[in-house]
Amino acid sequence: MYRLVLFAFCLMIIFCCACAPSGKTALEATSSTPTASPTSTPSATPEPTITASRSIAPTATASPKPTVKQVDSTPMIVKGKEKVKADVNQRFQDFLYATGEFTDRKIAEYTFKSDISEKTDLGCFTCDNKYKSFYIQGVVLYYQSTNLGELFALGTKDRNGNRIITLVEFPSNSILSTNNKIRIAVHSNNTYFSESETDDDIEIMELSKKDEVYFNFLNECMNKPICFNIRTCLGSEISWYHEIPENEKNMYIEGSDLKVEANRSLISRIYFVFTLDTWFFNSVKEANAYFYSADRSILTVQNYDEFENLVNTSYDQIPSFIYGFSVIK
């Protein structure tokens, strides 16, 4: 009996050992688990790289914006109308303060001498008592084209001799539309003024159209004085009016007659290089009534915006000259 029990116990031990896994098999099973974990890691590493490359795109798109704003806001780097405005404002200030190109000495090189006072200056330097017309000198600081002609910003002097900038109109389109010609007299020296076509010192230009030649000449007149004739009476009040051709009469009607009051206002407040004596009028009372009426005033501007405002709001008050003008080259 004892031997039978011992034999059964031995068989059970042998059976248990046969069913258990070997040591080599258990080790292989254990080492296969960590091997799978590092294999999945490389698949995740590209993600930070993709994210970084996308973050560059907004930087590249945004960088030009502040550059453009910086250029636009930099002083003196302006375009188009803003540049014109800045240039005109600077020119106006230079004239009013007699600096740069607009010192008294430089202006005197291109202004006529008064045949009455022997002086050279801006303002009214001579006149024609037969036709009540006055010859004005002023510096062209800016001009603007209109449907009637050109509007000049003219640097001259007021009655007290102070520098001012006023507006005058040259109705060149009205002159041409009435079959007349634009007349420009180019003088070679700044001695006494003359309108004689036989004078060797004068070259007369007569233009029947406004082309490149005309506008090039206007641009050459910038920053230099011009001389023109302001009439203070109606064309029909001139003694020889009935003798002139119809086209000239029409030029007076369209280009000058409507501005007689504006012309008188200009003359009443502008500087006279000579003494306005009673030789021009029948009496001192007539002279005072004609020129020094308290209700007359002269248009003045100090910058580009004021010029534009007067053009748009006070056109009827802007004096006008016809025929043409004279310059010294």
C-alpha positions as a Markdown table, in Angstrom:
| # | Residue | x | y | z |
|---|---|---|---|---|
| 1 | Met | 0.0 | 0.0 | 0.0 |
| 2 | Tyr | 2.7 | 2.4 | 0.9 |
| 3 | Arg | 4.5 | 1.7 | -2.4 |
| 4 | Leu | 1.3 | 2.4 | -4.3 |
| 5 | Val | 0.9 | 5.9 | -2.7 |
| 6 | Leu | 4.5 | 6.8 | -3.3 |
| 7 | Phe | 4.2 | 5.7 | -7.0 |
| 8 | Ala | 1.1 | 8.0 | -7.5 |
| 9 | Phe | 2.9 | 11.0 | -5.9 |
| 10 | Cys | 5.8 | 10.7 | -8.3 |
| 11 | Leu | 3.5 | 10.5 | -11.3 |
| 12 | Met | 1.8 | 13.7 | -10.2 |
| 13 | Ile | 5.1 | 15.6 | -9.9 |
| 14 | Ile | 6.2 | 14.5 | -13.4 |
| 15 | Phe | 2.9 | 15.6 | -14.9 |
| 16 | Cys | 3.2 | 19.1 | -13.4 |
| 17 | Cys | 6.7 | 19.7 | -14.7 |
| 18 | Ala | 5.7 | 18.7 | -18.2 |
| 19 | Cys | 2.8 | 21.2 | -18.3 |
| 20 | Ala | 4.8 | 24.3 | -17.1 |
| 21 | Pro | 6.4 | 26.6 | -19.9 |
| 22 | Ser | 10.2 | 26.5 | -20.2 |
| 23 | Gly | 12.5 | 29.5 | -19.1 |
| 24 | Lys | 13.5 | 30.4 | -22.6 |
| 25 | Thr | 9.9 | 30.7 | -23.8 |
| 26 | Ala | 9.0 | 32.9 | -20.8 |
| 27 | Leu | 11.9 | 35.3 | -21.5 |
| 28 | Glu | 11.0 | 35.7 | -25.1 |
| 29 | Ala | 7.4 | 36.5 | -24.2 |
| 30 | Thr | 8.6 | 39.1 | -21.7 |
| 31 | Ser | 11.1 | 40.8 | -24.1 |
| 32 | Ser | 8.5 | 41.2 | -27.0 |
| 33 | Thr | 6.4 | 43.7 | -25.0 |
| 34 | Pro | 9.0 | 46.6 | -24.6 |
| 35 | Thr | 10.1 | 46.2 | -28.3 |
| 36 | Ala | 6.7 | 47.3 | -29.6 |
| 37 | Ser | 6.7 | 50.5 | -27.5 |
| 38 | Pro | 9.8 | 52.2 | -29.1 |
| 39 | Thr | 8.6 | 51.2 | -32.6 |
| 40 | Ser | 5.6 | 53.6 | -32.3 |
| 41 | Thr | 7.7 | 56.6 | -31.1 |
| 42 | Pro | 9.2 | 57.5 | -34.5 |
| 43 | Ser | 5.8 | 57.9 | -36.1 |
| 44 | Ala | 5.0 | 60.8 | -33.6 |
| 45 | Thr | 8.2 | 62.8 | -34.1 |
| 46 | Pro | 7.3 | 64.5 | -37.4 |
| 47 | Glu | 4.4 | 66.4 | -35.8 |
| 48 | Pro | 6.4 | 69.1 | -34.2 |
| 49 | Thr | 8.2 | 69.7 | -37.5 |
| 50 | Ile | 5.0 | 70.2 | -39.4 |
| 51 | Thr | 3.7 | 72.6 | -36.7 |
| 52 | Ala | 6.9 | 74.7 | -36.9 |
| 53 | Ser | 6.8 | 75.0 | -40.6 |
| 54 | Arg | 3.2 | 76.4 | -40.5 |
| 55 | Ser | 4.1 | 78.9 | -37.9 |
| 56 | Ile | 6.5 | 80.6 | -40.4 |
| 57 | Ala | 3.7 | 81.4 | -42.9 |
| 58 | Pro | 2.0 | 84.2 | -40.8 |
| 59 | Thr | 5.3 | 85.9 | -40.2 |
| 60 | Ala | 6.1 | 86.1 | -43.9 |
| 61 | Thr | 2.6 | 87.5 | -44.8 |
| 62 | Ala | 2.6 | 90.1 | -42.0 |
| 63 | Ser | 6.1 | 91.6 | -42.5 |
| 64 | Pro | 5.4 | 93.9 | -45.5 |
| 65 | Lys | 2.5 | 95.7 | -43.8 |
| 66 | Pro | 4.5 | 97.8 | -41.3 |
| 67 | Thr | 7.0 | 98.5 | -44.0 |
| 68 | Val | 4.4 | 100.1 | -46.3 |
| 69 | Lys | 2.9 | 102.1 | -43.4 |
| 70 | Gln | 6.4 | 103.3 | -42.4 |
| 71 | Val | 7.2 | 104.6 | -45.9 |
| 72 | Asp | 3.8 | 106.4 | -46.3 |
| 73 | Ser | 4.3 | 108.1 | -42.9 |
| 74 | Thr | 7.9 | 109.2 | -43.4 |
| 75 | Pro | 8.2 | 113.0 | -43.8 |
| 76 | Met | 8.7 | 114.3 | -47.3 |
| 77 | Ile | 8.0 | 110.9 | -48.9 |
| 78 | Val | 4.6 | 111.8 | -50.4 |
| 79 | Lys | 2.9 | 111.1 | -53.7 |
| 80 | Gly | 0.6 | 112.8 | -56.1 |
| 81 | Lys | -1.5 | 115.7 | -54.8 |
| 82 | Glu | 0.1 | 115.5 | -51.4 |
| 83 | Lys | 3.5 | 116.2 | -52.9 |
| 84 | Val | 2.1 | 119.2 | -54.9 |
| 85 | Lys | 0.5 | 120.5 | -51.7 |
| 86 | Ala | 3.7 | 120.2 | -49.8 |
| 87 | Asp | 5.7 | 121.9 | -52.5 |
| 88 | Val | 3.2 | 124.8 | -52.9 |
| 89 | Asn | 3.1 | 125.3 | -49.1 |
| 90 | Gln | 6.9 | 125.5 | -48.9 |
| 91 | Arg | 7.0 | 127.9 | -51.9 |
| 92 | Phe | 4.4 | 130.1 | -50.3 |
| 93 | Gln | 6.3 | 130.3 | -47.0 |
| 94 | Asp | 9.6 | 131.0 | -48.8 |
| 95 | Phe | 8.1 | 133.9 | -50.6 |
| 96 | Leu | 6.3 | 135.4 | -47.6 |
| 97 | Tyr | 9.5 | 135.3 | -45.5 |
| 98 | Ala | 11.8 | 136.3 | -48.4 |
| 99 | Thr | 14.0 | 133.3 | -48.3 |
| 100 | Gly | 15.6 | 130.9 | -50.9 |
| 101 | Glu | 14.7 | 132.0 | -54.4 |
| 102 | Phe | 12.5 | 134.9 | -53.2 |
| 103 | Thr | 14.9 | 137.4 | -51.6 |
| 104 | Asp | 14.5 | 141.0 | -52.7 |
| 105 | Arg | 17.7 | 140.9 | -54.6 |
| 106 | Lys | 16.8 | 137.8 | -56.7 |
| 107 | Ile | 13.3 | 139.1 | -57.5 |
| 108 | Ala | 14.7 | 142.5 | -58.6 |
| 109 | Glu | 16.7 | 140.7 | -61.3 |
| 110 | Tyr | 13.4 | 139.8 | -63.1 |
| 111 | Thr | 11.2 | 142.9 | -62.4 |
| 112 | Phe | 10.7 | 146.0 | -64.5 |
| 113 | Lys | 11.8 | 149.4 | -63.4 |
| 114 | Ser | 9.0 | 152.0 | -63.0 |
| 115 | Asp | 9.2 | 154.7 | -65.6 |
| 116 | Ile | 7.5 | 157.0 | -63.1 |
| 117 | Ser | 9.6 | 156.5 | -59.9 |
| 118 | Glu | 12.7 | 154.8 | -61.3 |
| 119 | Lys | 12.2 | 152.1 | -58.7 |
| 120 | Thr | 12.1 | 148.3 | -59.1 |
| 121 | Asp | 9.6 | 146.4 | -57.0 |
| 122 | Leu | 6.6 | 144.2 | -56.9 |
| 123 | Gly | 3.1 | 145.7 | -57.1 |
| 124 | Cys | 1.8 | 148.3 | -59.5 |
| 125 | Phe | 4.9 | 149.9 | -61.3 |
| 126 | Thr | 3.2 | 152.0 | -64.0 |
| 127 | Cys | -0.2 | 152.8 | -65.4 |
| 128 | Asp | -2.0 | 154.1 | -68.5 |
| 129 | Asn | -4.2 | 157.1 | -67.5 |
| 130 | Lys | -5.9 | 157.1 | -70.9 |
| 131 | Tyr | -7.4 | 153.6 | -70.5 |
| 132 | Lys | -7.4 | 153.4 | -66.7 |
| 133 | Ser | -5.3 | 150.3 | -66.8 |
| 134 | Phe | -2.5 | 149.3 | -64.4 |
| 135 | Tyr | 0.6 | 147.2 | -64.9 |
| 136 | Ile | 1.1 | 144.7 | -62.0 |
| 137 | Gln | 4.2 | 142.7 | -61.2 |
| 138 | Gly | 4.1 | 139.5 | -59.1 |
| 139 | Val | 5.8 | 136.2 | -58.8 |
| 140 | Val | 4.0 | 133.1 | -60.1 |
| 141 | Leu | 4.1 | 130.7 | -57.1 |
| 142 | Tyr | 1.5 | 128.2 | -58.5 |
| 143 | Tyr | -1.1 | 128.0 | -61.2 |
| 144 | Gln | -4.2 | 125.8 | -61.8 |
| 145 | Ser | -6.0 | 125.2 | -65.1 |
| 146 | Thr | -9.8 | 125.8 | -65.2 |
| 147 | Asn | -12.4 | 125.7 | -68.0 |
| 148 | Leu | -11.8 | 129.4 | -68.6 |
| 149 | Gly | -8.0 | 129.4 | -68.4 |
| 150 | Glu | -5.5 | 129.6 | -65.6 |
| 151 | Leu | -5.6 | 130.8 | -62.1 |
| 152 | Phe | -2.3 | 132.1 | -60.7 |
| 153 | Ala | -1.2 | 132.3 | -57.1 |
| 154 | Leu | 0.7 | 135.6 | -57.3 |
| 155 | Gly | 3.2 | 136.8 | -54.8 |
| 156 | Thr | 3.2 | 140.6 | -54.7 |
| 157 | Lys | 2.8 | 143.4 | -52.1 |
| 158 | Asp | -0.1 | 145.1 | -50.4 |
| 159 | Arg | -0.6 | 148.9 | -50.1 |
| 160 | Asn | 1.7 | 149.0 | -47.1 |
| 161 | Gly | 4.6 | 147.2 | -48.9 |
| 162 | Asn | 4.1 | 143.9 | -47.1 |
| 163 | Arg | 4.4 | 140.7 | -49.1 |
| 164 | Ile | 1.1 | 138.9 | -49.8 |
| 165 | Ile | -0.1 | 136.1 | -52.0 |
| 166 | Thr | -3.3 | 136.8 | -54.0 |
| 167 | Leu | -5.1 | 135.2 | -56.9 |
| 168 | Val | -5.5 | 136.5 | -60.5 |
| 169 | Glu | -7.1 | 134.8 | -63.5 |
| 170 | Phe | -5.8 | 134.7 | -67.1 |
| 171 | Pro | -8.9 | 133.6 | -69.2 |
| 172 | Ser | -6.8 | 132.1 | -72.0 |
| 173 | Asn | -9.7 | 129.8 | -73.1 |
| 174 | Ser | -12.0 | 132.8 | -73.4 |
| 175 | Ile | -9.4 | 134.6 | -75.4 |
| 176 | Leu | -9.0 | 131.8 | -77.9 |
| 177 | Ser | -12.7 | 131.0 | -78.1 |
| 178 | Thr | -13.3 | 134.6 | -79.3 |
| 179 | Asn | -10.7 | 134.1 | -82.1 |
| 180 | Asn | -8.0 | 136.2 | -80.4 |
| 181 | Lys | -4.5 | 135.1 | -79.7 |
| 182 | Ile | -2.6 | 134.7 | -76.5 |
| 183 | Arg | 0.2 | 137.3 | -76.5 |
| 184 | Ile | 3.4 | 136.8 | -74.5 |
| 185 | Ala | 6.3 | 139.4 | -74.5 |
| 186 | Val | 9.7 | 138.0 | -73.5 |
| 187 | His | 12.1 | 140.8 | -72.5 |
| 188 | Ser | 15.9 | 140.3 | -72.5 |
| 189 | Asn | 16.6 | 142.8 | -69.7 |
| 190 | Asn | 14.8 | 144.4 | -66.8 |
| 191 | Thr | 15.0 | 148.0 | -67.7 |
| 192 | Tyr | 11.9 | 150.0 | -68.5 |
| 193 | Phe | 8.7 | 148.2 | -69.5 |
| 194 | Ser | 7.7 | 148.4 | -73.2 |
| 195 | Glu | 5.1 | 146.7 | -75.4 |
| 196 | Ser | 6.6 | 147.8 | -78.6 |
| 197 | Glu | 6.9 | 145.1 | -81.2 |
| 198 | Thr | 9.8 | 146.9 | -82.8 |
| 199 | Asp | 12.0 | 146.9 | -79.7 |
| 200 | Asp | 15.0 | 144.7 | -80.2 |
| 201 | Asp | 14.9 | 143.6 | -76.6 |
| 202 | Ile | 11.5 | 142.0 | -76.9 |
| 203 | Glu | 10.4 | 138.8 | -78.5 |
| 204 | Ile | 6.6 | 138.6 | -79.1 |
| 205 | Met | 4.9 | 135.2 | -78.9 |
| 206 | Glu | 1.4 | 134.9 | -80.3 |
| 207 | Leu | -0.3 | 131.6 | -79.7 |
| 208 | Ser | -3.5 | 130.5 | -81.3 |
| 209 | Lys | -3.8 | 127.3 | -79.2 |
| 210 | Lys | -2.7 | 125.9 | -75.9 |
| 211 | Asp | -0.3 | 123.1 | -76.6 |
| 212 | Glu | 2.9 | 121.8 | -75.1 |
| 213 | Val | 4.8 | 125.0 | -76.0 |
| 214 | Tyr | 2.3 | 127.1 | -74.0 |
| 215 | Phe | 2.4 | 124.9 | -70.8 |
| 216 | Asn | 6.1 | 124.4 | -71.0 |
| 217 | Phe | 6.4 | 128.2 | -71.0 |
| 218 | Leu | 4.1 | 128.6 | -68.0 |
| 219 | Asn | 6.2 | 126.0 | -66.1 |
| 220 | Glu | 9.3 | 128.0 | -66.9 |
| 221 | Cys | 7.6 | 131.1 | -65.4 |
| 222 | Met | 7.2 | 129.4 | -62.0 |
| 223 | Asn | 9.0 | 131.2 | -59.2 |
| 224 | Lys | 9.6 | 134.2 | -61.4 |
| 225 | Pro | 7.7 | 137.5 | -61.8 |
| 226 | Ile | 5.3 | 138.2 | -64.6 |
| 227 | Cys | 3.8 | 141.5 | -65.7 |
| 228 | Phe | 0.2 | 142.0 | -66.8 |
| 229 | Asn | -2.3 | 144.8 | -67.5 |
| 230 | Ile | -5.3 | 145.1 | -65.1 |
| 231 | Arg | -8.1 | 147.1 | -66.6 |
| 232 | Thr | -10.5 | 148.9 | -64.2 |
| 233 | Cys | -13.2 | 150.0 | -66.7 |
| 234 | Leu | -15.6 | 148.3 | -69.0 |
| 235 | Gly | -14.4 | 147.8 | -72.6 |
| 236 | Ser | -17.2 | 150.0 | -73.8 |
| 237 | Glu | -15.9 | 152.9 | -71.7 |
| 238 | Ile | -12.6 | 153.0 | -73.7 |
| 239 | Ser | -12.7 | 155.8 | -76.3 |
| 240 | Trp | -11.6 | 153.6 | -79.2 |
| 241 | Tyr | -13.9 | 150.6 | -78.3 |
| 242 | His | -16.2 | 151.2 | -81.3 |
| 243 | Glu | -13.2 | 150.9 | -83.6 |
| 244 | Ile | -11.9 | 147.5 | -82.6 |
| 245 | Pro | -13.1 | 144.2 | -84.3 |
| 246 | Glu | -16.0 | 142.3 | -82.9 |
| 247 | Asn | -13.8 | 139.4 | -81.7 |
| 248 | Glu | -11.9 | 141.8 | -79.4 |
| 249 | Lys | -15.1 | 143.3 | -78.1 |
| 250 | Asn | -16.2 | 139.7 | -77.2 |
| 251 | Met | -12.9 | 139.2 | -75.5 |
| 252 | Tyr | -13.6 | 142.2 | -73.2 |
| 253 | Ile | -17.1 | 141.0 | -72.5 |
| 254 | Glu | -16.2 | 137.4 | -71.7 |
| 255 | Gly | -12.7 | 137.9 | -70.2 |
| 256 | Ser | -12.7 | 141.3 | -68.5 |
| 257 | Asp | -16.0 | 143.2 | -68.1 |
| 258 | Leu | -17.4 | 140.7 | -65.5 |
| 259 | Lys | -14.3 | 141.2 | -63.3 |
| 260 | Val | -14.1 | 145.1 | -63.3 |
| 261 | Glu | -15.1 | 145.3 | -59.6 |
| 262 | Ala | -12.6 | 142.6 | -58.6 |
| 263 | Asn | -9.9 | 144.4 | -60.6 |
| 264 | Arg | -10.7 | 147.7 | -58.8 |
| 265 | Ser | -10.4 | 145.9 | -55.5 |
| 266 | Leu | -7.0 | 144.6 | -56.4 |
| 267 | Ile | -5.7 | 148.0 | -57.4 |
| 268 | Ser | -7.2 | 149.6 | -54.3 |
| 269 | Arg | -5.1 | 147.5 | -52.0 |
| 270 | Ile | -1.9 | 146.8 | -53.9 |
| 271 | Tyr | 1.4 | 148.5 | -53.5 |
| 272 | Phe | 2.3 | 151.3 | -55.8 |
| 273 | Val | 6.0 | 151.6 | -56.7 |
| 274 | Phe | 5.3 | 155.2 | -57.6 |
| 275 | Thr | 3.2 | 157.9 | -55.9 |
| 276 | Leu | -0.4 | 157.8 | -57.1 |
| 277 | Asp | -0.8 | 161.5 | -57.8 |
| 278 | Thr | -3.8 | 163.5 | -59.1 |
| 279 | Trp | -2.4 | 163.5 | -62.6 |
| 280 | Phe | -4.3 | 160.2 | -63.1 |
| 281 | Phe | -7.6 | 161.7 | -61.9 |
| 282 | Asn | -9.4 | 165.0 | -62.0 |
| 283 | Ser | -9.2 | 165.4 | -58.2 |
| 284 | Val | -8.0 | 163.8 | -55.0 |
| 285 | Lys | -11.6 | 163.1 | -54.2 |
| 286 | Glu | -12.0 | 161.1 | -57.4 |
| 287 | Ala | -8.8 | 159.2 | -56.7 |
| 288 | Asn | -9.9 | 158.4 | -53.1 |
| 289 | Ala | -13.3 | 157.2 | -54.2 |
| 290 | Tyr | -11.8 | 155.1 | -56.9 |
| 291 | Phe | -9.1 | 153.4 | -54.9 |
| 292 | Tyr | -9.4 | 153.8 | -51.2 |
| 293 | Ser | -13.0 | 152.9 | -50.6 |
| 294 | Ala | -13.3 | 151.2 | -47.2 |
| 295 | Asp | -15.5 | 148.4 | -48.5 |
| 296 | Arg | -12.9 | 147.1 | -50.9 |
| 297 | Ser | -10.6 | 144.2 | -50.0 |
| 298 | Ile | -8.0 | 142.0 | -51.6 |
| 299 | Leu | -8.0 | 138.2 | -51.6 |
| 300 | Thr | -5.0 | 136.7 | -49.9 |
| 301 | Val | -3.9 | 133.1 | -49.1 |
| 302 | Gln | -1.0 | 131.6 | -47.1 |
| 303 | Asn | -1.2 | 127.9 | -48.1 |
| 304 | Tyr | -2.6 | 125.5 | -50.7 |
| 305 | Asp | -5.8 | 124.7 | -48.9 |
| 306 | Glu | -6.7 | 128.4 | -48.7 |
| 307 | Phe | -6.0 | 128.7 | -52.5 |
| 308 | Glu | -8.3 | 125.8 | -53.2 |
| 309 | Asn | -11.0 | 127.2 | -51.0 |
| 310 | Leu | -11.0 | 130.6 | -52.7 |
| 311 | Val | -11.2 | 129.0 | -56.1 |
| 312 | Asn | -14.3 | 127.1 | -55.1 |
| 313 | Thr | -16.1 | 129.8 | -53.1 |
| 314 | Ser | -14.9 | 133.3 | -54.3 |
| 315 | Tyr | -14.3 | 132.9 | -58.0 |
| 316 | Asp | -16.2 | 136.1 | -58.9 |
| 317 | Gln | -13.9 | 138.1 | -56.6 |
| 318 | Ile | -10.7 | 137.0 | -58.4 |
| 319 | Pro | -9.4 | 139.7 | -60.7 |
| 320 | Ser | -8.7 | 139.0 | -64.3 |
| 321 | Phe | -6.3 | 140.2 | -67.0 |
| 322 | Ile | -6.6 | 139.7 | -70.8 |
| 323 | Tyr | -4.5 | 139.7 | -73.9 |
| 324 | Gly | -1.4 | 138.2 | -72.3 |
| 325 | Phe | 1.6 | 139.0 | -70.1 |
| 326 | Ser | 5.3 | 139.9 | -70.1 |
| 327 | Val | 8.3 | 138.2 | -68.6 |
| 328 | Ile | 12.0 | 138.9 | -68.3 |
| 329 | Lys | 14.4 | 136.0 | -69.2 |
